[in-house]
Amino acid sequence: MITFMNNSDSEEEPCNERTSLMSAESPPVPSYQDGLQASEAGEAQAHRKRRTGSSRSPNNTADGEMSDAGVPVRESASENEEEELTLKYGAKHVIMLFVPVTLCMIVVVATIKSVRFYTEKNGQLIYTPFSEDTPSVGQRLLNSVLNTIIMISVIVVMTVFLVLLYKYRCYKFIHGWLILSSLMLLFLFTYIYLGEVLKTYNVAMDYPTLFLVIWNFGAVGMICIHWKGPLQLQQAYLIMISALMALVFIKYLPEWSAWVILGAISIYDLMAVLCPKGPLRMLVETAQERNEPIFPALIYSSAMMWTVGMAKPDTAARGSSQQTRDAAEDGREDHRSSSHADSQMSETRSPVPTRPITSLDELEEEERGVKLGLGDFIFYSVLVGKAAATASGDWNTTLACFVAILIGLCLTLLLLAVFKKALPALPISITFGLVFYFSTDNLVRPFMDTLASHQLYI
Amino acid sequence: VSLFPRAFFWLVSLLLASLIWFVSVHLSDREDAKLQYGLLIFGAAVSVLLQEAFRFAYFKLLKKADEGLATLSEDGRSPISLRQMAYVSGLAFGIISGVFSVINILADSIGPGIVGIHGDSPYYFITSAFLTMALVLLHTFWGVIFFDACEKRRYWCLGLVVASHLLTSGLTFLNPWYEASLGPIFIITLCTGLWAFVTAGGSFRNVLKCLSCKPEADSRVMMYSALQVPFED
């Protein structure tokens, strides 16, 4: 999910949370507040809006939000400014998200192209039990659809479980889950990855050095992600985790299943975030209701919110401790959840009790960032990585998918700036990516190859 | 970052062109080499025309967005200059087109192999590199000229840009007779570059001024002092 600082559903399906875009501006939830708390809600809304990159002065938005008797004049006047700022900040946010997504994809593609391990078929995960080694096309298609159904239902179950946990305030459980999953990612998968890279380049490393390197990497990662750390370092760790997760998916998902799963998950993301009873949406609303930030372990955030002179330090403390809910699913779930969790992460990074901070307007406008779920990172990278792995060694397909995904992200951010609420980040990008993958692989590649063999340029 | 939407437009145009080519190939006789070559030429020409069409479409889109931005801003002017947009647009087209043409060749050049072992020219890689460079530059120049021509409604300029694109693409058909293809292409690049420079408002004097790096502060100081004096009264 792309969120503007909203705490998105974190626990549940890592995918879900990860895969929606949320705008910081959550729509007002007047139903949960009554009279006395209306102002607080309004301010919280304003705060959230401020957290979004697109809203303007919180005062205006707060007024806009709360005005029953409101100040309609001010609202309309501020609307124009708001639009302009929206566009201005929109462009900035686009850049802020392009860089990490690009980095993640670059890491994945570089690994796929150089390390043989991730393109070898060494079995499948238990979530995709049906094999694709069948002789007939129909059977293969059926198997991949069945695999998809199983995987998506596991994801749905996990998401609902997460939402329930969050609703009934089982924070410790969620915490433990997230920590376990990020532990596994940071240590086990890094160990495997490092081993394979060393094998590829035929570099020898002794066990003590290996232990030292992995221990440091993992420990710093855990601290950065779940507690406090420099923003850049946290972002780097989140990108690495997403890349590792994506590599696992690329390796262990059979080919056709992977494409069908990608399609199905973007549909699921769309439904989970936009339907009124969707788990992700419920998670977001619950988080907003309680004015809590979403787990930091699940979201990538592009900026940190400072709360200078905040009057509520305890809320801040509570917020930051909750945020690191990595979706620690056991085994595979860990992968998924971590990815999901990661998306949620950045948000919580900012120690932000979202209390109205009218004095911090300028600061907040600078620091507002966009949050993108880690699941989104993972699935984008899976798409590009699969394109790199299976497209007949062709770079054009990879590039085309890359451009398509980034354009989808651009469009989604545009919609986010327009609608100002949580949006799913997967559907548009994945659709573009899939369309471009299949069309480039089958149509453009023969054309370009024939042209290149005659050294013709268009 | 605004390179990506433009690259996307180019990709879509390429997609459509290859779709047309693919369909035509499948509908025709596979064995006939001459026909295949002819279809290839046809496909390339269609692709060039589609690229220019998409460039035009992008121009229209930018105009609309520009007007929207202009109405939003306070003083009614748009914050982005059309020239900058033209330059970035041309650059984006050039980059994506160049990258698509050359990246597979680059990837192959790493691996083991001998160039031209089957009787083709041994200068394949180096000429590909030069051609790609010329193409990227040409796309950038065409972008500038194209947008300016659309802005000022000089349609003969448009036609000339399209014609020169077709000509360049056609010249590459003369490969591997590199003297006939590389030479003229570079001459075209130079001329188009000069034309784009002039269109963008450059002139010989501008170049000289830029090269001599004369500070312009003096005149401004005078203006300030001129402004202040009456105030003192």
Interface residues (C-beta under 8 A of the other chain):
Chain A: N80 E83 E84 L87 A91 V94 I95 F98 G393 D394 W395 N396 L399 A400 V403 A404 L406 I407 C410 F436 S439 T440 N442 L443 V444 P446 F447 M448 D449 T450 L451 A452 H454 Q455 L456 Y457 I458
Chain B: V1 F4 P5 A7 F8 L11 L14 L15 A17 S18 L19 W21 F22 L40 G43 A44 S47 V48 Q51 L69 L72 S73 I96 S97 V99 F100 S101 I103 N104 I105 A107 Y124 T127 S128 L131 T132 L135 T168 S169 T172 F173 N175 P176
